[in-house]
Structure formats: structure tokens, C-alpha cells
Amino acid sequence: MTGLDLVVRARRVVRAAGEQAGAIGIRDGRIVAIAPYDAELVAADEVRLADDEVLLPGLVDSHVHVNDPGRTAWEGFTSATRAAAAGGVTTIVDMPLNSLPPTCDVPALTLKRETAAPQAFVDVGFWGGAIPGNLAQLRPLHQAGVFGFKCFLLHSGVDEFPPLDTAQLEAAMVELAAFDGLLIVHAEDAHSIDHAPPPRGASYQDFLNSRPRAAENQAVAEVIDLARRTGCRVHILHVSSAEVLPLIAAAKADGVRITAETCPHYLTFAAEEIPDGATQYKCCPPIREAANRDLLWAGLRAGIIDLVVSDHSPSTIDLKHLDTGDFGTAWGGIASLQLGLPAVWTEARRRGFTLAEVVGWMATAPAVQTGLLKKGRIEVGADADLCVFAPDETFVVDARRLHHKNAITPYDGRTLSGVVRGTWLRGVPIDSEPHGRLLTRGDR
């Protein structure tokens, strides 16, 4: 084949069926040929990966809090998308809260798109929000191209994004089912947490006790029950309690349209290892015990958990209250957008998983969930979003050298396996100039 813009040759190319040597032919931002390594593909430019490098599809991170506009001191589209690209992520989907205003109506979505457009180093899509009082806004937001709607069942952490009660949750599901919309749920039960002991000071165990797994279990059970009754598509965000896995598995077996995700921090850290006062580890729901972490990995192996995404939820350093180490008052969120791939690969390889499985969780499955079927795979017709990954190279995380706007993450000082050495977006290297596009639901 001739007339190509770029050919990438690699001894290891990760595709759905596993790894193989290959040559990837790219024209006009799309993959147009997949051939043997030494095939005669003629292009204006050619790249040959080193023997220690693997070609992956660009990752899709469907759970990112960019906080722009309104709280850009926390992050912002420039820093977030630079961090994504440095971590091998070529598509993000931005959460509707922590920005001001939250993305709960079409004007707010328009403002967010206008804010993101000139800053995006990777492709960016958007979730809408489902909050009390905006039921009539869900269909217009859907028509405007959001990928689905996020809701909370307890206080979100910011007053402008209040939670849904049971009646409001059911009403939202009925409305979304009418146009086959997707509801993504922060599933912790407010009543259970209200009756748990409050977190006190620097004790991580006290913080863990304040967000009991029973709260997550109860909320997931409620979401499943309502999804069963309404027919709404639902997705459980950031699963931290392994006790919900049998509930999700049974619901899937019964035909409930439900998917679930977990996050790198739940797969990496364990409560027993978190020092008192180390509020950089605070997130909600919380990081739980090592035995629970092992069961989450088993849930991935069994296919109960469908995808792994970052839940990148940064803040300014002062909001983490490192001076007091008070888990009760510190912001709950972990910054990890740039580190998701090496964090998950470090643990996955130790447990006998393959790079193809990691790609399935972090690229293909999030693309399928959001309907971005030209993303997250190396196939003819897909966007030429590619990541060059050196899986055997190790590095020590230095928070100050990450592209995140604020240099605080629980991964700081941790040794991880796997280095991203290059990222292409639609066949063009991501460098100093943003050329990401804004995505809408249904993009093909």
C-alpha cells in the first residue's frame, strides 16, 4: 500500500486478540492498514519502535474531573489534557461537577465546550449532571451530545451539585429510559453514612469507619432495583467495596443493563498501609483493606468489573490539609490521570495479567461504554490514537514533574513499572500545540 501519511512498525502490537508484530498504516488520522512487520507500506513518515517498546491503542479515561471553568486552580483543560497525553490517554470524558457552573443544562455545556476547545491536547467529551430540579434538562443535554448523566446519592462535596433522593433517582431513571440515556452513579447511601461515626482527625481507620462498605452495598442494591424496574442503563462508578460484586454479577445475569468500574488507587493501595494524617490518600469511597483489593482484582478477572478509569479528582494542596492531617476536613480526591497505566500495569503483571487485558479495561471497554467505537483499539477504521509503552522500564514517581497542576498524589515516591515514551492523536504526535477535538455522543 502506498500514499500513507505514517507507518508505525512494532515487534509487539496489542490488539483485541493479543499481541503480534505488525505494521500500522495511517492516512488522514485513521488506521487504514494492519500488516506484517516487514510488509511494503509506503508513507511520508515511518517510525520503528525499539525492541523494548509495545504499541498500544491510546487509552480512554471516562472519569476525569477537570474543574474548568470555575475551579481552574484545581486543574484545567490545559494541564489535565497534557497529563493525559503523558500517561498514554488520548481521550477523556469530563465529569459535570467541580466546575462552575456544573454541566447540568445546555448553557453550562456550551460554556464548558468553549472553555475546553482551545486547550485540549487530547480528545474531550462531556458527561451531564442529574441533580434535583433539572429533570427537564436531561433530554436537551442528551440531544446536545453528552455521553450520559452523573448523579450522587449523598452530598457530592460541592453544594452546587446536590444529591438525588430515592424518588428523584427513580424519576431520572424513568426519563433516561425513555431515550435510552445512561445514568452513572456515585453509589454511597447517605442514610448509612449519616449513621456511621464521623471521621476524627488524623486517623485513617476512623475515616474508613465513617464511609462503611455497607453504605456502598446498600446504594448499589438500590440502583440495581430501580434499574430493573425502569429499564434504565446504569453504570456504577469507582467500585471500592468488593461486597457489591455478587450483586452486580447477579444483576447482569438477570439482564439488568449495568456496568461497573474501579480505579487504579483501589487496585494499588491498601488501608493497612496508609499512615495516619496522610490525607493525599483520601478519596470517597475510601481505599479499603488488602483482602478487599484482592477481591476487586478477582472481579476484573471474572468480568464483573468492566473497566478501570482514574477518577482523577485533584484540588489545590491546601485543601488536602496536610498541615493537620485531618481526614474529616481534607478534600476527598486522588490525582492520578498521568499515572493510571503504569499503576495498573505494575499490579496487573504481578498478578499474572497481560497487557492485552489492561488495554481491554483501560482503552477498549471505556470506549465501548461511551459509544466511541473508533477509539480504544488498533483496528482498520479506528482513529490512529496510539501509545508507545515500555512495560519493563521502571521509574519513581515525582509529583513535581507531573503535568497535574498541583503536585500532590499518593503515588509520589512510589516505584512503578511501565513508561509512556510517546503518544499520537489521530496519527500526529502530541507535542507543544493542542490539537484535540471535542467529542459528542454518537461520534463515529
C-alpha positions as CSV (number, residue, x, y, z in Angstrom):
1,M,0.0,0.0,0.0
2,T,1.2,3.5,-0.9
3,G,0.2,7.0,-0.2
4,L,0.1,6.7,3.6
5,D,0.9,9.5,6.0
6,L,2.6,7.4,8.6
7,V,3.7,3.8,9.1
8,V,4.4,2.5,12.6
9,R,6.3,-0.8,12.9
10,A,6.4,-2.6,16.2
11,R,7.5,-6.1,17.3
12,R,4.7,-6.0,19.8
13,V,1.3,-4.5,18.9
14,V,-1.5,-5.0,21.4
15,R,-4.9,-5.8,19.7
16,A,-8.1,-7.4,20.9
17,A,-6.8,-10.9,20.1
18,G,-3.5,-10.3,22.0
19,E,0.0,-9.3,20.9
20,Q,1.6,-9.6,17.5
21,A,4.3,-8.0,15.4
22,G,2.9,-5.6,12.8
23,A,3.0,-2.5,10.7
24,I,0.2,0.0,11.1
25,G,-0.6,2.2,8.1
26,I,-2.2,5.6,8.8
27,R,-3.9,8.0,6.5
28,D,-6.0,11.1,7.4
29,G,-5.9,10.3,11.1
30,R,-7.3,6.8,10.7
31,I,-5.8,3.3,10.6
32,V,-6.2,2.1,7.1
33,A,-3.8,-1.0,7.1
34,I,-2.6,-3.6,9.6
35,A,0.1,-5.7,8.0
36,P,3.0,-8.0,8.9
37,Y,6.0,-6.2,10.4
38,D,8.0,-6.2,7.1
39,A,5.1,-5.5,4.7
40,E,5.6,-3.0,2.0
41,L,3.7,0.0,3.3
42,V,5.0,3.3,1.8
43,A,4.4,6.5,3.8
44,A,5.6,10.1,4.1
45,D,6.9,9.1,7.5
46,E,7.9,5.9,9.2
47,V,8.5,5.0,12.9
48,R,10.1,1.8,14.1
49,L,9.6,1.1,17.8
50,A,12.5,-0.1,19.8
51,D,12.6,-3.8,20.9
52,D,11.6,-2.9,24.4
53,E,8.6,-0.9,23.3
54,V,5.0,-2.0,22.8
55,L,2.4,-0.3,20.7
56,L,-0.9,0.2,22.5
57,P,-4.1,2.0,21.5
58,G,-4.5,5.3,23.2
59,L,-6.3,4.9,26.5
60,V,-9.8,6.2,27.1
61,D,-10.4,7.7,30.6
62,S,-14.1,8.3,31.1
63,H,-13.8,9.6,34.7
64,V,-11.9,12.8,34.9
65,H,-12.7,15.9,36.9
66,V,-11.1,18.8,35.0
67,N,-12.7,21.5,37.2
68,D,-12.7,24.1,34.3
69,P,-14.2,26.7,34.2
70,G,-14.6,27.9,37.8
71,R,-12.0,26.0,39.8
72,T,-9.1,26.1,37.4
73,A,-6.7,26.5,40.3
74,W,-7.5,22.8,41.0
75,E,-6.8,21.7,37.4
76,G,-7.9,22.9,34.0
77,F,-8.1,21.6,30.5
78,T,-4.5,22.5,29.5
79,S,-2.9,20.8,32.5
80,A,-5.3,17.8,32.5
81,T,-5.0,17.0,28.8
82,R,-1.2,17.4,28.9
83,A,-1.2,15.0,31.8
84,A,-3.5,12.6,29.9
85,A,-1.2,12.6,26.9
86,A,1.9,12.0,29.0
87,G,0.1,9.0,30.5
88,G,-0.9,7.4,27.2
89,V,-4.5,8.7,27.4
90,T,-5.8,10.1,24.1
91,T,-9.5,10.6,25.1
92,I,-11.0,11.8,28.3
93,V,-14.6,12.4,29.3
94,D,-15.0,15.2,31.8
95,M,-17.3,15.0,34.8
96,P,-20.0,17.6,35.3
97,L,-19.2,18.7,38.8
98,N,-16.4,20.7,40.4
99,S,-16.5,23.2,37.5
100,L,-18.6,26.3,37.9
101,P,-21.3,26.1,36.7
102,P,-21.7,22.3,36.8
103,T,-22.8,20.8,33.5
104,C,-26.5,20.5,34.4
105,D,-28.0,22.4,31.5
106,V,-27.2,23.2,27.9
107,P,-25.8,26.7,28.5
108,A,-23.3,25.2,31.0
109,L,-22.3,22.5,28.5
110,T,-21.8,25.2,25.9
111,L,-19.6,27.2,28.2
112,K,-17.6,24.1,29.1
113,R,-17.1,23.3,25.4
114,E,-16.0,26.8,24.6
115,T,-13.5,26.6,27.5
116,A,-12.1,23.3,26.5
117,A,-11.8,23.8,22.8
118,P,-8.6,25.9,22.6
119,Q,-6.8,24.0,25.4
120,A,-7.3,20.3,24.5
121,F,-4.2,18.3,23.9
122,V,-6.3,15.1,23.6
123,D,-9.9,14.5,22.6
124,V,-12.5,15.5,25.2
125,G,-16.1,14.5,25.7
126,F,-18.5,15.5,28.5
127,W,-20.9,14.0,31.0
128,G,-24.0,15.8,32.1
129,G,-25.4,16.0,35.6
130,A,-28.6,14.8,37.1
131,I,-29.5,16.9,40.2
132,P,-32.7,17.9,41.9
133,G,-34.7,20.2,39.7
134,N,-33.1,19.6,36.3
135,L,-35.2,16.6,35.1
136,A,-36.4,18.7,32.2
137,Q,-32.8,19.4,31.2
138,L,-31.8,15.8,30.7
139,R,-33.2,15.3,27.2
140,P,-31.8,18.6,25.9
141,L,-28.4,17.7,27.3
142,H,-28.6,14.3,25.7
143,Q,-29.6,15.9,22.3
144,A,-26.6,18.3,22.7
145,G,-24.2,15.3,22.9
146,V,-23.4,14.4,26.5
147,F,-22.4,10.8,27.0
148,G,-24.7,10.3,29.9
149,F,-25.6,11.7,33.3
150,K,-23.9,11.6,36.7
151,C,-25.7,11.6,40.0
152,F,-24.8,11.3,43.6
153,L,-26.9,9.6,46.3
154,L,-25.2,11.7,49.1
155,H,-23.5,15.1,49.4
156,S,-21.1,15.4,46.5
157,G,-18.6,17.6,48.3
158,V,-19.7,20.7,46.5
159,D,-23.0,22.4,47.3
160,E,-23.9,23.3,43.7
161,F,-24.2,19.6,42.7
162,P,-26.7,18.2,45.3
163,P,-27.7,14.5,45.5
164,L,-30.9,12.8,44.3
165,D,-33.2,11.1,46.9
166,T,-34.9,7.8,46.0
167,A,-37.9,9.4,44.3
168,Q,-35.7,11.8,42.3
169,L,-33.4,8.9,41.3
170,E,-36.3,6.9,40.0
171,A,-37.7,9.8,38.1
172,A,-34.4,10.4,36.5
173,M,-34.2,6.7,35.5
174,V,-37.7,6.8,34.0
175,E,-36.8,9.9,32.0
176,L,-33.5,8.5,30.8
177,A,-35.0,5.1,29.9
178,A,-37.4,7.0,27.5
179,F,-34.5,8.0,25.3
180,D,-32.0,5.2,26.3
181,G,-29.8,7.5,28.2
182,L,-27.1,6.3,30.6
183,L,-27.0,7.1,34.3
184,I,-23.6,6.9,36.1
185,V,-23.9,6.7,39.8
186,H,-21.7,7.6,42.8
187,A,-23.2,4.8,44.9
188,E,-22.9,5.5,48.6
189,D,-26.1,5.6,50.7
190,A,-26.5,8.9,52.6
191,H,-28.5,7.4,55.4
192,S,-25.9,4.7,56.2
193,I,-23.1,7.3,56.3
194,D,-25.2,9.7,58.4
195,H,-25.4,6.9,61.0
196,A,-21.7,6.0,60.8
197,P,-19.2,7.5,63.3
198,P,-17.8,10.8,61.9
199,P,-14.2,10.9,60.9
200,R,-11.9,12.3,63.6
201,G,-8.6,14.0,62.9
202,A,-5.7,12.1,61.5
203,S,-6.8,8.5,62.0
204,Y,-7.2,6.7,58.7
205,Q,-9.2,3.9,60.4
206,D,-11.7,6.4,61.7
207,F,-12.1,7.8,58.2
208,L,-12.6,4.3,56.8
209,N,-15.2,3.6,59.5
210,S,-17.0,6.8,58.5
211,R,-17.6,5.5,54.9
212,P,-18.5,1.9,55.6
213,R,-18.8,-0.6,52.8
214,A,-22.4,-1.2,53.9
215,A,-23.2,2.3,52.5
216,E,-21.8,1.3,49.1
217,N,-23.6,-2.1,49.2
218,Q,-26.9,-0.5,50.1
219,A,-26.7,2.1,47.4
220,V,-25.7,-0.4,44.7
221,A,-28.6,-2.6,45.7
222,E,-31.0,0.3,45.3
223,V,-29.6,1.3,41.9
224,I,-30.0,-2.3,40.7
225,D,-33.6,-2.5,42.0
226,L,-34.5,0.7,40.2
227,A,-32.7,-0.2,37.0
228,R,-34.6,-3.5,37.0
229,R,-37.9,-1.7,37.4
230,T,-37.3,1.2,34.9
231,G,-35.1,-0.5,32.3
232,C,-32.6,2.4,32.5
233,R,-29.0,1.8,31.6
234,V,-26.8,2.3,34.7
235,H,-23.1,2.4,35.5
236,I,-21.6,2.1,39.0
237,L,-18.7,4.5,39.4
238,H,-15.5,3.7,41.4
239,V,-16.4,0.4,43.0
240,S,-14.4,0.2,46.2
241,S,-16.4,-2.5,48.2
242,A,-15.9,-6.0,46.8
243,E,-19.1,-7.0,48.5
244,V,-21.1,-5.4,45.7
245,L,-19.6,-7.7,43.1
246,P,-22.1,-10.6,43.7
247,L,-24.9,-8.0,43.4
248,I,-23.6,-6.7,40.1
249,A,-22.9,-10.2,38.7
250,A,-26.4,-11.4,39.6
251,A,-28.0,-8.2,38.0
252,K,-26.0,-8.8,34.8
253,A,-27.1,-12.4,34.7
254,D,-30.7,-11.3,35.1
255,G,-30.4,-8.9,32.1
256,V,-30.2,-5.6,34.0
257,R,-28.3,-3.2,31.9
258,I,-25.5,-2.5,34.3
259,T,-21.7,-1.9,34.1
260,A,-19.2,-1.1,36.7
261,E,-15.7,0.5,37.0
262,T,-13.0,0.6,39.6
263,C,-9.9,2.8,39.8
264,P,-6.1,2.4,40.0
265,H,-5.9,3.6,43.6
266,Y,-8.3,0.8,44.7
267,L,-6.2,-1.7,42.9
268,T,-2.9,-0.4,44.1
269,F,-3.1,0.8,47.8
270,A,-4.4,-0.9,50.9
271,A,-5.9,0.7,54.0
272,E,-3.4,-1.1,56.3
273,E,-0.5,0.7,54.5
274,I,-1.9,4.3,54.8
275,P,-0.3,6.3,57.5
276,D,-2.4,8.4,59.8
277,G,-2.5,12.0,58.6
278,A,-1.7,11.1,55.0
279,T,-4.7,12.9,53.5
280,Q,-3.2,12.6,50.0
281,Y,-4.9,9.1,50.1
282,K,-8.3,10.4,51.0
283,C,-11.0,9.6,48.4
284,C,-14.7,8.7,48.5
285,P,-15.5,5.9,48.6
286,P,-12.3,5.1,50.5
287,I,-9.4,2.8,49.8
288,R,-10.1,-0.4,51.7
289,E,-8.2,-3.3,53.0
290,A,-5.7,-5.5,51.1
291,A,-8.1,-8.5,51.1
292,N,-10.8,-6.3,49.6
293,R,-8.3,-5.1,47.0
294,D,-7.5,-8.8,46.0
295,L,-11.3,-9.4,45.5
296,L,-11.5,-6.3,43.2
297,W,-8.8,-7.9,41.1
298,A,-10.8,-11.1,41.1
299,G,-13.8,-9.1,39.9
300,L,-11.8,-7.8,37.0
301,R,-10.6,-11.3,36.1
302,A,-14.3,-12.6,36.2
303,G,-15.5,-9.7,34.1
304,I,-17.8,-8.4,36.8
305,I,-15.9,-5.1,36.8
306,D,-15.9,-3.8,33.2
307,L,-13.3,-1.0,33.1
308,V,-10.6,0.8,35.0
309,V,-10.5,4.6,34.9
310,S,-8.8,7.2,37.0
311,D,-11.4,9.3,38.9
312,H,-8.8,12.0,38.7
313,S,-10.2,14.4,41.3
314,P,-7.5,17.0,42.1
315,S,-7.5,20.0,44.3
316,T,-5.1,22.7,45.5
317,I,-2.6,21.4,48.0
318,D,-4.1,23.5,50.8
319,L,-7.4,21.7,50.6
320,K,-5.7,18.5,51.5
321,H,-4.9,19.9,54.9
322,L,-1.5,18.3,55.1
323,D,-0.7,20.6,58.0
324,T,-3.3,19.0,60.3
325,G,-3.7,15.6,58.5
326,D,-7.4,15.9,59.3
327,F,-9.3,13.3,57.2
328,G,-12.6,14.9,58.2
329,T,-11.9,18.2,56.6
330,A,-9.5,17.4,53.8
331,W,-10.7,17.3,50.2
332,G,-11.5,13.8,49.1
333,G,-10.0,13.0,45.7
334,I,-6.9,11.5,44.2
335,A,-4.8,12.9,41.3
336,S,-3.7,10.1,39.0
337,L,-4.6,10.9,35.4
338,Q,-1.0,10.7,34.2
339,L,-0.2,7.6,36.2
340,G,-3.1,5.2,35.6
341,L,-1.5,3.0,33.1
342,P,1.8,2.3,34.9
343,A,-0.1,2.0,38.3
344,V,-2.4,-0.6,36.9
345,W,0.3,-2.4,34.9
346,T,2.6,-2.6,37.9
347,E,-0.1,-4.6,39.9
348,A,-1.5,-6.4,37.0
349,R,1.7,-8.0,35.8
350,R,2.5,-9.1,39.3
351,R,-0.9,-10.9,39.4
352,G,-0.4,-12.6,36.0
353,F,-2.5,-10.4,33.8
354,T,-1.4,-9.4,30.3
355,L,-1.0,-6.0,28.6
356,A,-3.9,-7.0,26.4
357,E,-6.1,-7.4,29.4
358,V,-5.0,-4.0,30.8
359,V,-5.8,-2.4,27.4
360,G,-9.2,-4.0,27.5
361,W,-10.0,-2.4,30.8
362,M,-8.5,1.0,30.2
363,A,-9.0,1.6,26.4
364,T,-11.5,-0.7,24.8
365,A,-14.1,-1.0,27.5
366,P,-14.4,2.7,28.3
367,A,-14.6,3.4,24.5
368,V,-17.5,0.9,24.3
369,Q,-19.2,2.3,27.3
370,T,-19.2,5.8,25.9
371,G,-20.0,4.6,22.3
372,L,-16.7,5.9,20.9
373,L,-16.2,2.8,18.7
374,K,-13.3,4.4,16.8
375,K,-11.3,4.8,20.0
376,G,-9.5,2.3,22.2
377,R,-8.5,-0.2,19.7
378,I,-5.9,-0.8,16.9
379,E,-8.1,-1.9,14.0
380,V,-8.7,-0.7,10.4
381,G,-11.1,2.2,10.5
382,A,-10.2,3.2,14.1
383,D,-8.7,6.6,14.9
384,A,-4.9,6.4,14.9
385,D,-4.7,7.1,18.6
386,L,-1.6,5.3,19.8
387,C,0.7,4.9,22.8
388,V,4.3,3.8,22.8
389,F,4.8,1.9,26.1
390,A,8.0,0.4,27.6
391,P,6.5,-2.1,30.0
392,D,9.7,-3.3,31.7
393,E,11.2,0.1,32.4
394,T,10.6,1.4,36.0
395,F,10.5,4.9,37.4
396,V,10.0,6.6,40.7
397,V,7.0,9.0,40.7
398,D,7.9,12.6,41.4
399,A,4.7,14.6,41.8
400,R,6.6,17.8,41.0
401,R,7.4,16.5,37.5
402,L,3.9,15.5,36.6
403,H,1.7,17.7,34.3
404,H,-1.0,17.9,37.0
405,K,-1.5,21.5,38.1
406,N,-1.0,20.6,41.8
407,A,2.0,18.5,42.9
408,I,0.2,16.1,45.3
409,T,-0.6,12.5,44.8
410,P,-0.4,9.3,46.9
411,Y,1.8,7.8,44.2
412,D,4.6,10.3,45.0
413,G,7.8,8.3,45.7
414,R,6.4,5.0,44.5
415,T,8.2,2.9,42.0
416,L,6.1,1.9,39.1
417,S,6.6,-0.3,36.0
418,G,5.9,1.0,32.5
419,V,6.9,4.2,30.9
420,V,5.0,6.0,28.2
421,R,7.5,7.2,25.6
422,G,5.2,8.7,23.0
423,T,1.5,9.3,22.2
424,W,-0.2,10.0,18.9
425,L,-3.6,11.5,18.4
426,R,-5.1,10.6,15.0
427,G,-1.6,9.8,13.7
428,V,0.0,13.1,14.9
429,P,2.4,13.2,17.8
430,I,1.1,15.1,20.8
431,D,3.6,17.9,21.5
432,S,3.5,21.5,22.4
433,E,0.4,22.6,20.5
434,P,-3.1,21.4,21.4
435,H,-4.9,19.6,18.6
436,G,-7.5,17.7,20.5
437,R,-11.2,17.7,19.3
438,L,-14.4,17.9,21.3
439,L,-16.5,14.7,21.1
440,T,-20.2,14.2,21.3
441,R,-22.2,11.1,22.0
442,G,-22.7,9.2,18.7
443,D,-19.4,10.3,17.1
444,R,-18.3,7.6,14.7
